Amino acid sequence: MANEASTPGAGLAGAGSLLNKVPEVTIWFWIIKILCTTVGESFADWVSVDVGVGLINTALLFTVALAAVLAWQMRSVRYHPVRYWLTVVVLSVTGTLYTDILTDRYHVSLAVTTPVCAAVLAVVFGIWFVREHTLSIHSIVTRPREAFYWLAILVTFALGTAAGDWTLELTGWTPGVSVLLPSALIAAVVVGWRFGGGAVLSFWLAYVLTRPLGANLGDWLALPHADGGLNLGTAITSVIFLAAIAGTVIYLAIAKPDVIDQSSEAPTAPRDPQRERVMLGYYGAVVVAAIAVLAIANSRPHRDVSAEETTGSTSSGPVRIGPQAANFPATDVAQLATIVDDTAALLTAGDQAGATRRVKDLETAWDKAQSRLQPLDKSAWNVLDGEIDTVLGALRASRPDATKEQQALANLRSSLAR
């Protein structure tokens, strides 16, 4: 994938439109791409949760920022590392936020969001190919092709976010463990490319897969130890990766190892139908293997809060399940109650920032458990879902009211266990 073969239409740049607007696909490309996807996850969480801007307001803010950086990027006539990678960073954050709004705000199941995003991406690629007869990034030499390219990038971020979160929901893996699946799939794509798989197909497969890889890596670094993370926090994780992106982009701007030489593009390789069939069979086998891994992980008990883990909770005595949660597993109720108690204790101690961070765990645990809990008691699930939304809204308000926060937590705690 480091030297994606050019495709018909790449010579348009010589006809006077634009020079190629994207970088050569080198190791630097993939390093920055993974860094950008990690920032997309951690920075979005930091702004919306830790800073308290809120999910919708953060999405609006980054939509405006995206429009600005896209206009700046598309006004240029050649590839500029700063413009290009700033656009990718903002797209990463924005694509993440759009998926989060569907799942967290409107409670669209990830089992729905993931295939819908995949279908949208297929439509974008289909229209792009019908119009331009190529999906090669070595052919981004006209405004329409660049528009298709950035639209596809945005959808890949949304799809990668949904697919990565759905994987966590299905498997119950910790972020550290979940890094292994996209890593293995990317390695399989590289093997396929090395043995003659289509460069364009391999590129876009890897591009989608680096999104869950980077996101899971960000979660692993940022989440608390109790959730399988390294407890660096979203702010520190974002700063580390933004600094790494900035340093790498500065190097690229000076050394220019990723600038495509317009005069040296190789001719399109002739089609080999037999090899194409073999590689399609190979990628099909990889997909089947990935589905099998997910199915096996889904069939096993997921990681939940055990009795030993809940003994450190601020609640006194054993957790007794309240009427709204009577039909839900005790381990799920105990996990939610523990987070509610921890959040209330942090508020009582005057640690608003800590409480806001801790309540993110409530949102994450609730969303991950939706596919299991909602079918058990839809009415109770809706009641608890509304109360959790009230808690999240109170703690993430631009001007938090301590009384409203504690009342919302108390109402939810009462519904969970009495």
LODREN-604199 format. One line per 10 residues: their letters; for each residue y, x, z of C-alpha. Coordinates in nm, 2 decimals. Layout:
# LODREN-604199
A) Y:X:Z  ...
This chain:
# LODREN-604199
MANEASTPGA) 0.00:0.00:0.00  0.23:0.30:0.01  0.26:0.30:-0.37  0.24:-0.06:-0.47  0.20:-0.08:-0.85  0.49:-0.21:-1.04  0.45:-0.54:-1.23  0.59:-0.70:-1.54  0.97:-0.75:-1.51  1.04:-0.44:-1.31
GLAGAGSLLN) 1.23:-0.30:-1.60  1.51:-0.56:-1.56  1.70:-0.31:-1.35  1.75:-0.09:-1.65  1.88:-0.39:-1.84  2.18:-0.40:-1.62  2.12:-0.64:-1.33  2.05:-0.46:-1.00  1.88:-0.15:-0.88  1.57:-0.22:-0.66
KVPEVTIWFW) 1.70:-0.38:-0.34  1.40:-0.30:-0.12  1.25:0.03:0.02  0.94:0.21:-0.10  0.64:0.11:0.10  0.57:0.42:0.30  0.45:0.48:0.65  0.82:0.45:0.76  0.82:0.10:0.62  0.53:-0.02:0.84
IIKILCTTVG) 0.66:0.16:1.15  1.00:-0.02:1.13  0.84:-0.35:1.03  0.62:-0.34:1.35  0.93:-0.24:1.56  1.12:-0.53:1.41  0.85:-0.79:1.49  0.84:-0.67:1.85  1.21:-0.71:1.88  1.18:-1.05:1.72
ESFADWVSVD) 0.96:-1.16:2.01  1.13:-0.98:2.30  1.49:-1.02:2.20  1.46:-1.39:2.13  1.30:-1.44:2.47  1.57:-1.23:2.64  1.86:-1.42:2.48  1.72:-1.77:2.52  1.55:-1.73:2.86  1.69:-1.43:3.06
VGVGLINTAL) 2.05:-1.47:2.94  2.01:-1.84:2.97  2.15:-1.93:2.62  1.87:-2.18:2.56  1.62:-2.21:2.27  1.83:-2.44:2.05  2.16:-2.25:2.11  1.99:-1.92:2.04  1.84:-2.05:1.72  2.18:-2.17:1.60
LFTVALAAVL) 2.34:-1.84:1.70  2.09:-1.64:1.50  2.10:-1.88:1.20  2.47:-1.81:1.17  2.40:-1.43:1.21  2.13:-1.46:0.95  2.36:-1.62:0.70  2.61:-1.34:0.76  2.37:-1.05:0.72  2.20:-1.20:0.42
AWQMRSVRYH) 2.54:-1.24:0.24  2.61:-0.88:0.33  2.27:-0.76:0.20  2.28:-0.96:-0.12  2.63:-0.84:-0.21  2.50:-0.48:-0.25  2.35:-0.37:-0.59  2.10:-0.12:-0.44  1.89:-0.06:-0.14  2.08:0.04:0.18
PVRYWLTVVV) 1.86:0.11:0.49  2.11:-0.03:0.74  2.18:-0.35:0.55  1.81:-0.41:0.47  1.66:-0.34:0.81  1.94:-0.53:0.99  1.84:-0.83:0.78  1.48:-0.79:0.86  1.55:-0.77:1.24  1.76:-1.09:1.23
LSVTGTLYTD) 1.50:-1.26:1.01  1.23:-1.17:1.26  1.43:-1.32:1.56  1.52:-1.63:1.36  1.17:-1.69:1.23  1.03:-1.66:1.58  1.29:-1.91:1.71  1.21:-2.17:1.44  0.84:-2.16:1.53  0.92:-2.17:1.91
ILTDRYHVSL) 1.14:-2.48:1.86  0.86:-2.67:1.69  0.60:-2.57:1.96  0.81:-2.56:2.27  1.08:-2.82:2.21  0.90:-3.07:1.99  0.55:-2.99:2.11  0.40:-2.96:1.76  0.05:-2.82:1.80  0.00:-2.46:1.69
AVTTPVCAAV) -0.31:-2.59:1.51  -0.07:-2.79:1.29  0.22:-2.54:1.27  0.00:-2.25:1.15  -0.15:-2.42:0.84  0.18:-2.58:0.76  0.36:-2.24:0.76  0.07:-2.10:0.55  0.11:-2.39:0.30  0.49:-2.34:0.29
LAVVFGIWFV) 0.44:-1.97:0.22  0.19:-2.05:-0.06  0.45:-2.28:-0.22  0.72:-2.01:-0.20  0.48:-1.76:-0.36  0.37:-2.01:-0.62  0.73:-2.10:-0.73  0.83:-1.74:-0.72  0.54:-1.63:-0.94  0.58:-1.92:-1.19
REHTLSIHSI) 0.95:-1.84:-1.23  0.94:-1.46:-1.22  0.57:-1.38:-1.32  0.55:-1.12:-1.03  0.54:-1.10:-0.66  0.58:-0.72:-0.65  0.85:-0.58:-0.42  0.91:-0.32:-0.69  1.06:-0.59:-0.90  1.34:-0.71:-0.67
VTRPREAFYW) 1.61:-0.64:-0.93  1.78:-0.98:-0.97  1.95:-1.22:-0.73  1.68:-1.49:-0.77  1.40:-1.25:-0.70  1.58:-1.12:-0.39  1.64:-1.48:-0.27  1.26:-1.55:-0.31  1.18:-1.23:-0.14  1.39:-1.30:0.17
LAILVTFALG) 1.27:-1.66:0.19  0.91:-1.54:0.18  0.99:-1.28:0.46  1.14:-1.56:0.68  0.83:-1.78:0.63  0.59:-1.48:0.70  0.77:-1.43:1.04  0.73:-1.80:1.12  0.36:-1.80:1.01  0.29:-1.48:1.20
TAAGDWTLEL) 0.44:-1.62:1.51  0.24:-1.94:1.49  -0.08:-1.76:1.40  -0.04:-1.51:1.68  0.04:-1.77:1.94  -0.25:-1.99:1.82  -0.48:-1.70:1.86  -0.38:-1.65:2.22  -0.42:-2.03:2.28  -0.77:-2.03:2.13
TGWTPGVSVL) -0.90:-1.72:2.30  -0.71:-1.69:2.63  -0.68:-1.32:2.57  -0.42:-1.11:2.75  -0.15:-0.96:2.52  -0.31:-0.62:2.55  -0.65:-0.74:2.42  -0.49:-0.96:2.16  -0.33:-0.66:1.99  -0.68:-0.55:1.88
LPSALIAAVV) -0.75:-0.84:1.64  -0.44:-0.80:1.41  -0.49:-0.42:1.43  -0.85:-0.46:1.30  -0.75:-0.70:1.03  -0.47:-0.47:0.91  -0.72:-0.18:0.90  -0.95:-0.40:0.69  -0.67:-0.47:0.45  -0.59:-0.10:0.42
VGWRFGGGAV) -0.96:-0.03:0.35  -0.96:-0.31:0.08  -0.65:-0.16:-0.08  -0.79:0.19:-0.08  -1.10:0.06:-0.26  -0.91:-0.12:-0.53  -0.78:-0.44:-0.38  -0.46:-0.57:-0.54  -0.16:-0.39:-0.41  0.06:-0.70:-0.41
LSFWLAYVLT) -0.20:-0.91:-0.22  -0.27:-0.63:0.02  0.10:-0.58:0.09  0.17:-0.95:0.17  -0.15:-0.98:0.39  -0.04:-0.68:0.59  0.31:-0.81:0.61  0.20:-1.13:0.77  -0.05:-0.96:1.01  0.21:-0.71:1.14
RPLGANLGDW) 0.40:-1.01:1.29  0.13:-1.10:1.55  0.06:-0.73:1.61  0.43:-0.66:1.69  0.47:-0.98:1.89  0.16:-0.92:2.10  0.27:-0.56:2.16  0.61:-0.69:2.28  0.44:-0.94:2.51  0.21:-0.67:2.65
LALPHADGGL) 0.51:-0.45:2.73  0.73:-0.72:2.87  0.50:-0.95:3.07  0.43:-0.91:3.44  0.12:-0.73:3.56  -0.03:-1.06:3.67  -0.03:-1.18:3.31  -0.18:-0.87:3.17  0.14:-0.70:3.07  0.31:-0.37:3.17
NLGTAITSVI) 0.61:-0.55:3.34  0.89:-0.37:3.15  1.07:-0.70:3.09  1.22:-0.84:2.77  1.55:-0.66:2.81  1.40:-0.31:2.85  1.15:-0.38:2.58  1.42:-0.49:2.34  1.64:-0.19:2.42  1.35:0.05:2.36
FLAAIAGTVI) 1.25:-0.10:2.02  1.61:-0.15:1.90  1.68:0.22:1.98  1.37:0.32:1.79  1.47:0.11:1.49  1.82:0.25:1.50  1.69:0.61:1.51  1.45:0.56:1.23  1.70:0.38:1.01  1.95:0.66:1.06
YLAIAKPDVI) 1.68:0.91:0.95  1.61:0.70:0.64  1.97:0.67:0.55  2.01:1.05:0.56  1.68:1.18:0.43  1.61:0.89:0.18  1.23:0.92:0.18  1.20:0.55:0.10  1.43:0.51:-0.20  1.25:0.39:-0.51
DQSSEAPTAP) 1.30:0.61:-0.81  1.38:0.36:-1.09  1.28:0.60:-1.36  0.93:0.68:-1.22  0.77:0.34:-1.19  0.41:0.35:-1.31  0.29:0.10:-1.57  0.10:-0.20:-1.45  -0.27:-0.12:-1.40  -0.50:-0.31:-1.64
RDPQRERVML) -0.69:-0.60:-1.48  -1.05:-0.54:-1.38  -1.20:-0.89:-1.33  -1.53:-0.76:-1.18  -1.34:-0.55:-0.92  -1.11:-0.84:-0.84  -1.41:-1.06:-0.77  -1.56:-0.80:-0.54  -1.24:-0.76:-0.35  -1.19:-1.13:-0.32
GYYGAVVVAA) -1.54:-1.14:-0.17  -1.45:-0.86:0.06  -1.14:-1.03:0.19  -1.34:-1.36:0.22  -1.59:-1.18:0.44  -1.31:-1.04:0.66  -1.17:-1.39:0.70  -1.51:-1.53:0.80  -1.55:-1.24:1.05  -1.21:-1.32:1.21
IAVLAIANSR) -1.29:-1.69:1.24  -1.63:-1.60:1.40  -1.45:-1.38:1.66  -1.20:-1.65:1.74  -1.48:-1.91:1.76  -1.68:-1.70:2.00  -1.37:-1.62:2.22  -1.28:-1.99:2.22  -1.62:-2.10:2.34  -1.60:-1.87:2.64
PHRDVSAEET) -1.42:-1.95:2.96  -1.05:-1.86:2.93  -0.86:-1.64:3.18  -0.73:-1.87:3.45  -0.58:-1.83:3.79  -0.87:-1.79:4.03  -0.88:-1.88:4.40  -0.81:-1.52:4.48  -0.51:-1.51:4.26  -0.35:-1.82:4.41
TGSTSSGPVR) -0.38:-1.70:4.77  -0.06:-1.51:4.74  0.13:-1.83:4.65  0.42:-1.95:4.86  0.25:-2.28:4.91  0.06:-2.34:5.23  -0.30:-2.44:5.24  -0.53:-2.52:4.95  -0.40:-2.68:4.64  -0.47:-3.05:4.64
IGPQAANFPA) -0.44:-3.22:4.30  -0.17:-3.49:4.28  -0.22:-3.82:4.10  -0.05:-3.71:3.78  -0.29:-3.42:3.74  -0.60:-3.58:3.88  -0.79:-3.55:3.55  -0.70:-3.19:3.48  -0.91:-2.88:3.59  -0.82:-2.75:3.93
TDVAQLATIV) -0.77:-2.40:3.80  -0.50:-2.51:3.55  -0.33:-2.72:3.82  -0.34:-2.43:4.06  -0.19:-2.19:3.81  0.10:-2.43:3.73  0.16:-2.50:4.10  0.17:-2.13:4.18  0.44:-2.07:3.92  0.64:-2.36:4.05
DDTAALLTAG) 0.62:-2.23:4.41  0.71:-1.88:4.30  1.01:-2.00:4.11  1.13:-2.22:4.40  1.10:-1.92:4.63  1.30:-1.70:4.40  1.58:-1.96:4.39  1.58:-1.99:4.77  1.62:-1.61:4.79  1.92:-1.63:4.55
DQAGATRRVK) 1.74:-1.46:4.26  1.84:-1.68:3.97  1.75:-1.43:3.70  1.40:-1.37:3.86  1.35:-1.75:3.88  1.44:-1.79:3.51  1.20:-1.52:3.42  0.92:-1.67:3.63  0.97:-2.02:3.49  0.90:-1.87:3.14
DLETAWDKAQ) 0.54:-1.83:3.27  0.53:-2.20:3.34  0.63:-2.28:2.98  0.38:-2.03:2.84  0.09:-2.16:3.06  0.16:-2.52:2.98  0.18:-2.46:2.60  -0.14:-2.26:2.60  -0.32:-2.53:2.80  -0.20:-2.82:2.58
SRLQPLDKSA) -0.50:-2.84:2.35  -0.73:-2.86:2.65  -0.53:-3.08:2.88  -0.37:-3.34:2.66  -0.70:-3.50:2.54  -0.81:-3.54:2.90  -0.53:-3.76:3.01  -0.25:-3.81:2.75  -0.04:-4.03:2.98  -0.04:-3.78:3.26
WNVLDGEIDT) 0.02:-3.50:3.02  0.33:-3.67:2.88  0.47:-3.73:3.24  0.41:-3.37:3.34  0.55:-3.25:3.00  0.87:-3.43:3.07  0.90:-3.30:3.42  0.84:-2.94:3.30  1.11:-2.99:3.03  1.35:-3.10:3.31
VLGALRASRP) 1.26:-2.79:3.51  1.31:-2.56:3.21  1.64:-2.73:3.12  1.77:-2.70:3.48  1.69:-2.33:3.51  1.82:-2.24:3.17  2.14:-2.43:3.19  2.45:-2.22:3.11  2.58:-2.30:3.46  2.27:-2.36:3.68
DATKEQQALA) 2.30:-2.61:3.96  2.08:-2.49:4.25  2.04:-2.85:4.38  1.92:-2.98:4.04  1.69:-2.69:4.00  1.52:-2.73:4.33  1.49:-3.11:4.29  1.33:-3.07:3.94  1.08:-2.82:4.09  1.01:-3.04:4.38
NLRSSLAR) 0.94:-3.34:4.15  0.70:-3.14:3.94  0.53:-2.99:4.25  0.48:-3.34:4.38  0.32:-3.45:4.06  0.09:-3.15:4.05  -0.03:-3.15:4.41  0.03:-3.32:4.73
